């Protein structure tokens, strides 16, 4: 009796195995691959029991599945979108038909790496902050002085433009005009000939205003909003140095062997005048003047944030100093002081 029972069990097992082995390929549960890769079944079913290398029921989502060696490989694409065989992953293959259904084959994903310019993006400006009463008082005190000095520069620029037009028309300059032009050239470090071409190309770009927001940012940074010792005792808002002992005061933390002094002024307005003349004449700030000239030629409004790029040599901090000035313009909303 036991032998009969065992024989019946063996026959039933063989019948069930044969039925599974020869089931049409498209009716097999789950998704199959050519090799032993992990299989992803996009349509899982609750039954998840398998035994051995062959399965009768759907396999779990990430279970390995193998195709019997004697079952021929299918000639049509894999039964689920995005599961393409190696032959169908060629670039020229874009679609395949599965049991009369049009299925798009997934294309390889191309990750575009950012270029050097795209990777290095400027940082977002810091959020604007409410100004304290002391800062507002400082800005309202200094801004009118900056506008006043800029008006004087505008007057000089208009007079220079008139002289250039006079030379263009073929007229000679008077003795007074030549004397004024000579003093203007000394002030702005102009050493070229007094011809219309050289005056227009070399001197006129120097005789121009400095945006008020740029001057205010530097004044606030260099003088600690007017609270530094140099601002209180020397009326120096911009940290300008000098080597003339009759015009400066000795810094308390000056290094041994150093001979520089902090420039002393009679008034803060004189400090602003010297600062604007310095930016307009010193070779170290030619980049700033070039940016301003470009803005003039394109008809744009003079922008202190853009011109701050020419202040790299103003401080030993270099580019960090430029970032500090730009941040101060934004966070303190200094462009509101553009109008006199």
KEMARNU-160765 format. One record per residue (C-alpha): x, y, z; residue in three letters. Coordinates in steps of 0.5 Angstrom, whole numbers, plus 500, padded with zeros to 3 digits. Example, Ala and Ser with C-alpha at 12.3 -4.5 7.8 and 13.67 -1.06 7.14 Angstrom:
BEGIN
525491516ALA527498514SER
This chain:
BEGIN
500500500UNK506505502UNK509503495UNK503505491UNK502511495UNK509513493UNK508512486UNK502516486UNK505522489UNK511521484UNK507521478UNK503527481UNK509531482UNK512529475UNK505531471UNK505538475UNK512539473UNK511538466UNK505542465UNK509548468UNK515547464UNK511547457UNK506553459UNK507558453UNK512563455UNK507569455UNK503566460UNK508565465UNK507569471UNK513574473UNK518577468UNK524573466UNK531575464UNK536571460UNK541571466UNK540570473UNK539578474UNK534580480UNK527580477UNK522586478UNK515584477UNK511590476UNK505586477UNK506582484UNK501577486UNK499574493UNK502567492UNK510567493UNK512560494UNK517557490UNK521551490UNK527549486UNK530552480UNK523552477UNK517556479UNK509554479UNK507561482UNK509568481UNK515570485UNK517575490UNK518582487UNK526581487UNK527574487UNK532571482UNK528567476UNK531562471UNK528559465UNK529552463UNK535550458UNK530547454UNK525552453UNK526557447UNK527564448UNK522569445UNK522572439UNK518578441UNK520584447UNK519583454UNK512583456UNK513590461UNK514597459UNK521599460UNK524591460UNK528591454UNK532585452UNK539586450UNK537586442UNK532591443UNK536596447UNK540598441UNK539606439UNK535605433UNK530601436UNK525605439UNK518601440UNK516594439UNK509590439UNK507585444UNK501581443UNK498586438UNK500592443UNK505598442UNK510599448UNK515604448UNK522601450UNK525605455UNK531609453UNK538609456UNK538615461UNK543621460UNK546625466UNK548632463UNK554634468UNK554641469UNK559645465UNK564649469UNK560656468UNK554652471UNK557649477UNK560655479UNK554660480UNK553666485UNK551665492UNK544668493UNK544675496UNK543675504UNK536677506UNK535684507UNK535686515UNK531692518UNK536698520UNK538700527UNK537707528UNK544709529UNK545706522UNK540710519UNK543716522UNK550714519UNK547713512UNK542720512UNK549724514UNK553721509UNK549720503UNK548728502UNK555729502UNK557723497UNK551727492UNK555733493UNK561731491UNK559727485UNK555734483UNK562737483UNK565731479UNK559732474UNK561739473UNK568738471UNK565732467UNK561737463UNK566743462UNK571737460UNK566735455UNK565742452UNK573743451UNK573737447UNK568739443UNK571746442UNK578742440UNK573737435UNK571744432UNK578746430UNK578752436UNK584753440UNK583753448UNK584760452UNK590761457UNK585760462UNK582753459UNK589751458UNK590752466UNK584749468UNK585743464UNK592742466UNK590742474UNK584737472UNK590733469UNK594733475UNK588731479UNK586725475UNK593723474UNK593724466UNK599725463UNK597725455UNK597730450UNK591735450UNK588733444UNK581731443UNK582724442UNK587723448UNK582727452UNK576723450UNK579716451UNK584717457UNK581723461UNK574723460UNK573716463UNK576718469UNK572724471UNK565721473UNK561719479UNK561714484UNK555710485UNK552713492UNK551705494UNK558703493UNK561709497UNK556708503UNK557701503UNK565702503UNK564708508UNK560703513UNK565697512UNK571701513UNK569706519UNK564701523UNK558705521UNK562711523UNK564708530UNK572707529UNK577711532UNK579713525UNK572716523UNK572719530UNK579722531UNK581723523UNK574724520UNK577718515UNK571714513UNK575709508UNK581707511UNK585711507UNK593710508UNK598716508UNK606716509UNK606723510UNK607724518UNK604731517UNK597728515UNK596722519UNK595718525UNK599712527UNK595706528UNK595702535UNK596695532UNK601697526UNK606692525UNK613693527UNK617696522UNK611699518UNK611706517UNK604707514UNK599712517UNK592713517UNK590719513UNK587725517UNK582730514UNK579736516UNK572734515UNK568727513UNK566731506UNK574732505UNK575724506UNK569723501UNK572727496UNK579724496UNK576717496UNK572719489UNK578722486UNK582716488UNK578711485UNK577715479UNK585716478UNK589711481UNK591705476UNK589700481UNK582701480UNK582701472UNK578695472UNK572699476UNK573705471UNK572700465UNK566697468UNK563704469UNK565706462UNK562700459UNK555702463UNK556709460UNK556706453UNK551701453UNK546707456UNK545703463UNK544706470UNK551706474UNK551700478UNK555700484UNK554692485UNK557691478UNK563696479UNK565693486UNK568688482UNK574693481UNK575693488UNK579687489UNK586691490UNK582696495UNK583691501UNK588685502UNK582680502UNK581681495UNK575678492UNK572676499UNK572684500UNK568685494UNK563680496UNK563683503UNK561690499UNK556687495UNK552684501UNK552690505UNK549694499UNK544688498UNK542687506UNK542695508UNK538696501UNK543702500UNK540703493UNK535707496UNK539713497UNK541714490UNK536720489UNK539726492UNK
